[in-house]
Amino acid sequence: MGRKLVSKSKPQRKHRKGILFGIPFLLFACGVALISIGSYNYLRSAFYISGLFSHNDYKSTVQLKKPAGQKPAIQNKITFPRYGEKFADLIIDKVSINIPVFHGDSEEQLLKGAGHFNGSKFPGEGSNVVLAGHRNSVFKGLKNVSKGDIIVLNTTYGKYVYKISEIKIVKGTDNSIVQPLDTEKLTLYTCYPFVYIGNAPNRYVVFSVLVEGTPIKELEQKGGSN
């Protein structure tokens, strides 16, 4: 006699179908969760990339705002922007960068353009001018700049031209790049690597020396912009 075939029961079939449909759904859910966690950490760190550095509360060397109702003195003072205000345009023709620059480096400023590190000097003050930007938006072109390239800052009080002198990668906790200097330099930095999910461990830093631009003290004596 032949062996009698026993048909599979309906509960077993349903169980197999449940597994077949359940495994892909579980994998999909895990993938979404991992991407969400990674994106959250990335955005949180990107919005505050300069917050990893210690802020040095040294003040501007010139008066920030003229007292209301005061008559102009012989020496005109340059009026600097308030926190969050735009005061310049950053131009790097080599990599087609032309972006607004705002005073301040919090989430609000970095979403709109480059942020001027709160505590560093302004162009023309003869020290370290520090600008931060997102690696996936305004500063994504920095990876293509080279030593000798020209950077222009068109401020509300004059034009300042810089030449790239050095490019290096530092740890995210290295605050030496934002320290004041005896001569004027422009420091641009962003998170590194440029393609990275989560908290990028390093910073991509572009250093430039001033090659053209009138010192603020001279502008005050002239009574205008350069």
Sequence and secondary structure as in RCSB ss.txt:
>XXXX:A:sequence
MGRKLVSKSKPQRKHRKGILFGIPFLLFACGVALISIGSYNYLRSAFYISGLFSHNDYKSTVQLKKPAGQKPAIQ
NKITFPRYGEKFADLIIDKVSINIPVFHGDSEEQLLKGAGHFNGSKFPGEGSNVVLAGHRNSVFKGLKNVSKGDI
IVLNTTYGKYVYKISEIKIVKGTDNSIVQPLDTEKLTLYTCYPFVYIGNAPNRYVVFSVLVEGTPIKELEQKGGS
N
>XXXX:A:secstr
         HHHHHHHHHHHHHHHHHHHHHHHHHHHHHHHHHHHHHHTGGGGS       SS SS  TT    SS
       TT EEEEEEEGGGTEEEEEEEB SHHHHHHSEEE TTS  TTSSSEEEEE  TTTTTGGGGG  TT E
EEEEETTEEEEEEEEEEEEEETT GGGGS  SS EEEEEEEESSS SSS  EEEEEEEEEEE   HHHHHHHTS 
 
